Amino acid sequence: MGYAPYITKERFLGLYGGVIPEEDVENALRKASRHIDSLTYNRIVGQGFFHLSEFQRDVIQEVTAELAIFEHENADLIESMLSGYSLNGASVQFGQSWNVFADKGIAMPRSLYALLCQTGLCCRLAR
């Protein structure tokens, strides 16, 4: 069966049907879930999804869905090696900006990362 995403394909389609082609949904959700694992230091994998509080599970599912959509809609830009380009005074930048968070090779809207941080799973623990 492999790695199960944090939100089921059926629930995603019920909430966001048509945003991502149905044949691509499972892979998009799995990829977004893996990225959430990276940003949360694999705490969800370590504890188990159902050991999280109901609030944490709801937030993780929402962030997974929204991140999958963001990554699908911006796939070309995210996958490109381009971090900046300038031509005749106009420039395009991708990376850390006022509205995009980028860490560990993962880009997402800052507002979505702020929502993920509300779970308390994104903070690096001091040793």
C-alpha positions as a printed Julia matrix, in Angstrom:
127×3 Matrix{Float64}:
   0.0    0.0     0.0
   2.86   2.39    0.73
   2.77   5.8     2.29
  -0.75   7.12    3.02
  -1.28  10.86    2.61
  -2.69  12.85    5.53
  -5.97  13.48    3.72
  -7.75  10.85    1.68
  -8.29  11.25   -2.02
 -12.05  10.96   -1.45
 -12.14  13.74    1.14
  -9.91  15.95   -1.01
 -12.16  15.44   -4.04
 -15.23  16.18   -1.93
 -13.74  19.48   -0.76
 -11.63  20.56   -3.75
 -12.88  18.41   -6.65
 -11.64  19.49  -10.05
  -8.73  21.63   -8.85
  -6.24  18.83   -9.54
  -7.01  16.2   -12.2
  -8.36  13.13  -10.41
  -5.61  10.86  -11.76
  -2.97  13.15  -10.21
  -4.59  13.68   -6.79
  -3.09  10.7    -4.93
   0.48  11.55   -5.96
  -0.02  15.25   -5.21
  -1.35  14.47   -1.72
   1.44  11.99   -1.04
   4.08  14.54   -2.09
   2.49  17.29    0.02
   2.35  14.9     3.01
   6.06  14.11    2.63
   6.84  17.82    2.52
   4.84  18.34    5.7
   6.89  15.56    7.3
  10.07  17.44    6.41
   8.76  20.72    7.82
   7.58  19.05   11.04
  10.83  17.1    11.6
   8.96  13.81   11.01
   7.06  14.23   14.27
   3.81  13.03   12.7
   5.46   9.86   11.42
   7.08   9.32   14.83
   3.9    9.86   16.88
   1.41   8.52   14.38
  -1.26  10.68   12.78
  -4.04   9.43   15.03
  -2.04  10.22   18.19
  -2.28  13.92   17.3
  -5.07  16.06   18.71
  -8.2   16.57   16.63
  -7.12  20.19   16.04
  -3.68  19.07   14.81
  -5.2   16.44   12.49
  -7.65  18.98   11.02
  -4.87  21.5    10.4
  -2.55  18.86    8.89
  -5.31  17.72    6.52
  -6.11  21.29    5.46
  -2.45  22.14    4.92
  -1.89  18.91    2.96
  -4.76  19.72    0.61
  -3.79  23.37    0.16
  -0.1   22.51   -0.33
  -0.98  19.89   -2.95
  -2.99  22.52   -4.83
  -0.22  25.12   -4.53
   2.41  22.65   -5.75
   0.19  21.53   -8.63
  -0.61  25.07   -9.76
   3.01  26.23   -9.47
   4.82  23.04  -10.51
   6.77  24.6   -13.38
   8.04  27.46  -11.25
   8.84  25.29   -8.23
  10.66  22.65  -10.29
  12.68  25.14  -12.31
  16.22  25.96  -11.35
  15.39  29.64  -11.78
  15.69  31.67   -8.59
  15.88  35.07  -10.24
  15.71  36.61  -13.68
  15.97  40.18  -14.92
  15.33  41.62  -18.36
  15.05  45.31  -19.28
  14.47  46.36  -15.67
  11.76  43.79  -14.94
  12.7   40.99  -12.6
  11.19  37.77  -11.31
  12.31  36.24   -8.03
  11.37  32.95   -6.4
  12.34  31.86   -2.93
  11.97  33.67    0.38
   9.67  36.63   -0.12
   6.89  38.36    1.75
   4.32  35.77    0.67
   6.33  32.59   -0.04
   8.07  30.49    2.59
  10.92  28.27    1.42
  12.81  25.82    3.64
  14.37  22.4     3.12
  13.7   22.75   -0.61
   9.96  23.18   -0.02
   8.07  26.29   -1.13
   4.64  27.18    0.2
   2.56  30.26    0.92
   3.64  31.9     4.2
   0.05  31.88    5.41
  -0.07  28.11    4.93
   3.2   27.64    6.81
   1.84  29.83    9.63
  -1.2   27.56    9.8
   1.05  24.47    9.95
   3.03  26.09   12.77
  -0.15  26.32   14.84
   0.13  22.55   15.36
   3.31  23.07   17.4
   5.12  20.52   15.22
   7.37  22.9    13.24
   9.61  24.17   16.02
  13.08  22.73   16.36
  13.53  21.58   19.94
  16.58  22.87   21.83
  18.75  20.14   23.29
